[in-house]
Amino acid sequence: MAQFWIHDEASNWMAVPLGGDTVVLTGDSVRPSPLRAGSEDGSCAGSSRAVVVRSGEVGSEVWVLAAAADAAVHVNGQPLHLGLRVLRDKDEVRVGNGASLFFSAERSACIGALVGAGSTVCPRCKQGIDEQSPIVRCPRCGVVHHQSEELPCWTGYEGERFPTCAVCDQPSMLGADLQWTPEDL
């Protein structure tokens, strides 16, 4: 799940998950807040307000930042020209005179079901993965692995632990902490 990194009260970085499909960012509020139907917060009018909208399926979604053309919204230090921007991993967003927020598309690995992809092949065991089978989609590269008692292709077999995804260097732990924070910048 995508998140914004913000400073908490003690100036430590904290990840705030972007729940739902839309969040509102304001210059006087560091925390992203969910959009409420019928709320004036749903407008991106004003010099210190922006809306972030999710588009696409979970796991392959993109997040779009929208604001009025004259809004005081900056991404990576640059004004938000034309009022729209598809956010990329590690983008810095500043609304008005508010604190910087850092967008992160990083997700933790979790067990789900293969839905809407027909069948595919697991890169670890080279066997097919059928629709509705328990899987883990690598948070970094998106490749799908089996993950069940019979085929624990993400985590490992009979005490043998797989340290990473079969395709990339993403650690193969379920529910692991996020790997990146703005401190890495």
Secondary structure, DSSP 8 states (H G I E B T S, - for coil): --EEEEE-TTS-EEEEE--SSEEEEETTEEEEEE--TT-GGG---STTEEEEEEES-TTS-EEEEE--TTS-EEETTEE-GGGEEE--TT-EEEETT---EEEE------EEE--SS--EE-TTT--EE-TT-EEEE-TTT--EEE-SSS--TTTEETTEE--B-SSSS-B--TT---S--GGG-
